[in-house]
Amino acid sequence: ILNVAMGGTLGGLVDPNFTSDQMVVDYVRVYQ
């Protein structure tokens, strides 16, 4: 699970002028 949550009590307020961003993932490790 990749968390892309924004705002809330942990992250704080999101700037109202915010329009977009990106998250670059180098690799994901999977455990079975």
DOMARLO-738017 format. One record per residue: residue number from 1; x, y, z of N, C-alpha, C in turn; residue in three letters. Coordinates in nm, 3 decimals, padded with zeros to 5 digits. Atoms other than C-alpha are relative to their C-alpha. Layout:
+------+---------+---------+---------+---------+---------+---------+---------+---------+---------+------+
| resi |    n_xx |    n_yy |    n_zz |   ca_xx |   ca_yy |   ca_zz |    c_xx |    c_yy |    c_zz | resn |
+------+---------+---------+---------+---------+---------+---------+---------+---------+---------+------+
|  NUM |       X |       Y |       Z |       X |       Y |       Z |       X |       Y |       Z |  ALA |
...
+------+---------+---------+---------+---------+---------+---------+---------+---------+---------+------+
END
This chain:
+------+---------+---------+---------+---------+---------+---------+---------+---------+---------+------+
| resi |    n_xx |    n_yy |    n_zz |   ca_xx |   ca_yy |   ca_zz |    c_xx |    c_yy |    c_zz | resn |
+------+---------+---------+---------+---------+---------+---------+---------+---------+---------+------+
|    1 |  00.086 | -00.117 |  00.000 |  00.000 |  00.000 |  00.000 |  00.090 |  00.123 |  00.000 |  ILE |
|    2 | -00.074 | -00.126 |  00.006 |  00.146 |  00.333 | -00.103 | -00.093 |  00.111 |  00.047 |  LEU |
|    3 |  00.086 | -00.102 | -00.059 |  00.004 |  00.612 |  00.110 |  00.018 |  00.133 | -00.074 |  ASN |
|    4 | -00.003 | -00.128 |  00.068 | -00.083 |  00.923 | -00.090 | -00.098 |  00.098 |  00.065 |  VAL |
|    5 |  00.094 | -00.086 | -00.072 | -00.306 |  01.082 |  00.175 |  00.060 |  00.139 |  00.019 |  ALA |
|    6 | -00.044 | -00.139 | -00.021 | -00.289 |  01.460 |  00.211 | -00.096 |  00.067 |  00.097 |  MET |
|    7 |  00.083 | -00.073 | -00.094 | -00.413 |  01.687 |  00.487 | -00.032 | -00.085 |  00.122 |  GLY |
|    8 |  00.040 |  00.073 | -00.120 | -00.590 |  01.567 |  00.799 |  00.074 |  00.048 |  00.123 |  GLY |
|    9 | -00.060 | -00.042 | -00.127 | -00.475 |  01.585 |  01.160 |  00.150 | -00.028 |  00.005 |  THR |
|   10 | -00.142 |  00.033 | -00.003 | -00.134 |  01.425 |  01.095 |  00.080 |  00.087 | -00.096 |  LEU |
|   11 | -00.074 | -00.075 |  00.101 | -00.030 |  01.605 |  00.777 | -00.021 |  00.150 |  00.003 |  GLY |
|   12 |  00.030 | -00.143 | -00.006 | -00.189 |  01.941 |  00.848 | -00.081 |  00.045 | -00.121 |  GLY |
|   13 |  00.082 | -00.056 |  00.106 | -00.375 |  02.172 |  00.614 |  00.076 |  00.001 | -00.133 |  LEU |
|   14 | -00.057 | -00.006 |  00.135 | -00.317 |  02.164 |  00.239 | -00.024 |  00.141 | -00.053 |  VAL |
|   15 |  00.011 | -00.136 |  00.056 | -00.249 |  02.501 |  00.073 | -00.112 |  00.004 | -00.103 |  ASP |
|   16 |  00.111 | -00.008 |  00.096 | -00.565 |  02.607 | -00.115 |  00.046 |  00.024 | -00.144 |  PRO |
|   17 | -00.052 | -00.024 |  00.135 | -00.347 |  02.709 | -00.413 |  00.068 | -00.124 | -00.060 |  ASN |
|   18 | -00.063 |  00.124 |  00.046 | -00.207 |  02.354 | -00.440 | -00.086 | -00.063 | -00.110 |  PHE |
|   19 |  00.077 |  00.059 |  00.110 | -00.309 |  02.198 | -00.774 |  00.047 | -00.140 | -00.036 |  THR |
|   20 | -00.046 |  00.134 |  00.036 | -00.084 |  01.898 | -00.843 |  00.141 | -00.023 |  00.053 |  SER |
|   21 | -00.134 |  00.040 | -00.042 |  00.230 |  01.710 | -00.746 |  00.025 | -00.138 | -00.057 |  ASP |
|   22 | -00.028 |  00.135 |  00.046 |  00.398 |  01.381 | -00.821 |  00.075 | -00.077 |  00.107 |  GLN |
|   23 | -00.073 |  00.088 | -00.090 |  00.534 |  01.084 | -00.629 |  00.074 | -00.100 | -00.087 |  MET |
|   24 | -00.082 |  00.091 |  00.080 |  00.822 |  00.892 | -00.787 |  00.038 | -00.118 |  00.089 |  VAL |
|   25 | -00.030 |  00.122 | -00.076 |  00.857 |  00.531 | -00.666 |  00.111 | -00.073 | -00.072 |  VAL |
|   26 | -00.115 |  00.068 |  00.059 |  01.195 |  00.369 | -00.727 | -00.024 | -00.150 | -00.007 |  ASP |
|   27 |  00.033 |  00.142 |  00.001 |  01.091 |  00.017 | -00.628 | -00.096 | -00.030 |  00.115 |  TYR |
|   28 |  00.093 |  00.046 | -00.104 |  00.835 | -00.172 | -00.420 |  00.039 | -00.142 |  00.036 |  VAL |
|   29 | -00.034 |  00.135 | -00.045 |  00.927 | -00.476 | -00.211 | -00.128 | -00.069 |  00.045 |  ARG |
|   30 |  00.120 |  00.077 | -00.032 |  00.659 | -00.744 | -00.180 |  00.040 | -00.118 |  00.087 |  VAL |
|   31 | -00.023 |  00.113 | -00.089 |  00.653 | -00.993 |  00.108 | -00.117 | -00.096 | -00.010 |  TYR |
|   32 |  00.106 |  00.102 |  00.004 |  00.460 | -01.319 |  00.093 |  00.015 | -00.094 |  00.116 |  GLN |
+------+---------+---------+---------+---------+---------+---------+---------+---------+---------+------+
END
